[in-house]
Amino acid sequence: MGNVTDPEVMIGVPGYERPLADSEKEARESVLKIAVNRLNFLYGARQVLFDVSLEIMEGKITALIGPSGCGKSTFLRTLNRMHETVRGTRAEGEVLLDGQNIFDMDVVNLRRRVGMVFQKSNPFPKSIFENVAYGLKVNGMTRRAQVAEVVEKSLRRAALWDEVKDHLHKSAYALSGGQQQRLCIARALAIDPEVLLLDEPCSALDPIATAKIEELLFALMGSCTIVIVTHNMQQAARVADQTGFFLLGKLIEFNKTDIIFKNPAQKETEDYITGRFG
Amino acid sequence: MNPRLGWRKFVNVLMLTLTGLCALLSVSVLLIVLGYLGWNGWQYLTWTFLTHLPAPVGETGGGMANAIVGSGKLLLIAALTGIPTGLLGGIYLAEFGGKTFTFLVRYTADLLNGVPSIVMGIFAYTLVVLPMRHFSAWAGGLALGVMLIPIVLRSTEDFLRAVPMPLREGALALGASKWKAIATVVIPASIRAIATGALLGLARVAGETAPLLFTSFNNQFWSHGLNQPTASLPVMIYVYAIAPYADWHRQAWAAGFILLMLVLIANIGARLILSRKSLAPRG
């Protein structure tokens, strides 16, 4: 009698499922969260995004890289319609969140589901506690005990709780730059967004603070879909499942991170990641 | 020495002296006015002045208690009408306004700021005094309130615009509606500066005489409620200063001193509010 678990032998046996190859496993586990179809973006008459299409998977980390001015931040800001705060901008095309076009959704509802962390930390001029509680209060949570519980949970998720638990009522501006950025992440996590957009969250931070944020992103993997714009290619290589490379408003290449970095299909991608320009 | 170099040095010294002299002149005029007013006013300021009604013509003594209270009433009406209007208008300009309308309002406000204050008096006279057929604190307070609107409007707008954009975006990204973001983040971030602007505006209109001459008029006695002609410090100073009695001149000095103190206190208060440890972002 051979090994009963040998796939060759077991094929055809009722109830048996063939173990999946890695690529198949990934395909099965991946659920589409955001589908962008032919997105064009204009500032007045100047077009900054051209026909961008890509698919973002649920619970994964997607990194967007590219040189300054390539449109990656603009693309990110379109995903929760934050571009609408700037006059004279226009986005054309489709962005489907769970199959629903975000441009048809109520913008307040959309932003409750798709949170954002900005390049420069922007805590409110309030206490640490109030910063994290802000989103809860705006969304109608009023029971103090419940608010306090979620604030603690969010600060723990952002790996900041131990550092601030003894002075929750101090001004958020008393924190260091890295702590402020983690506070902003905690603030965004408090309303439990399905998607978290991060726009170069580490660009103003030192390597230690950056490492803390990257650890935090790993910890969030699975529970939250993450899209991160970064200038730092090593960061993309370290944290992301999928990576997209933008150049001059076009999405040049989008694929699994190790393929982008080890075996890119496009010459521009290769030139950029090998440091020939950028 | 090179003659050109000599000329340049001469021009340099000349201009330095000229600008310095003019700076000294402007400061000394201010100091002389303040010093003279302070010296005379302080001298004639008595407890009776603060607590008694004006004495009948021909008698010496008496005070301006009614004018102090009257000025308070006028400023209260001005604050209650002018500050909310200017505040909400400023919020609109800074946060909501479209291009053309905003430009129009801002331009009008600047123009209104430059309108001679007596025109405000005529405005309130036509709008309030004529229909009511008598002078009142309402009319005077309203005239001051209208003057206050453009001051508060413009300062509120400027201070709101100074609030960094990322703060608004932070609030919006958490699912706050635009008004919610303004009310809970933008305004609290600038409320002290806005309050200071309003306080300084109030101090400015407190010294206005022209708009009150034919709106709140004057009163030698207590005015009850807000429907009677009402005494105020600036108008009292005007009436007493042009009277032929030495005792009235002394009282006018004292009234001027009180007014000066009022403005000074408002200024110092505003500075204290502003200089309290700010919550502004670091770096």
Boltz contact constraints between the chains, C-beta under 6 A:
constraints:
  - contact:
      token1: [A, 108]
      token2: [B, 175]
      max_distance: 6.0
  - contact:
      token1: [A, 108]
      token2: [B, 177]
      max_distance: 6.0
  - contact:
      token1: [A, 111]
      token2: [B, 173]
      max_distance: 6.0
  - contact:
      token1: [A, 111]
      token2: [B, 175]
      max_distance: 6.0
  - contact:
      token1: [A, 112]
      token2: [B, 175]
      max_distance: 6.0
  - contact:
      token1: [A, 116]
      token2: [B, 173]
      max_distance: 6.0
  - contact:
      token1: [A, 118]
      token2: [B, 166]
      max_distance: 6.0
  - contact:
      token1: [A, 122]
      token2: [B, 166]
      max_distance: 6.0
  - contact:
      token1: [A, 122]
      token2: [B, 167]
      max_distance: 6.0
  - contact:
      token1: [A, 122]
      token2: [B, 170]
      max_distance: 6.0
  - contact:
      token1: [A, 124]
      token2: [B, 185]
      max_distance: 6.0
  - contact:
      token1: [A, 125]
      token2: [B, 189]
      max_distance: 6.0
  - contact:
      token1: [A, 125]
      token2: [B, 279]
      max_distance: 6.0
  - contact:
      token1: [A, 135]
      token2: [B, 174]
      max_distance: 6.0
  - contact:
      token1: [A, 138]
      token2: [B, 174]
      max_distance: 6.0
  - contact:
      token1: [A, 138]
      token2: [B, 175]
      max_distance: 6.0
  - contact:
      token1: [A, 138]
      token2: [B, 176]
      max_distance: 6.0
  - contact:
      token1: [A, 138]
      token2: [B, 180]
      max_distance: 6.0
  - contact:
      token1: [A, 139]
      token2: [B, 175]
      max_distance: 6.0
  - contact:
      token1: [A, 173]
      token2: [B, 282]
      max_distance: 6.0
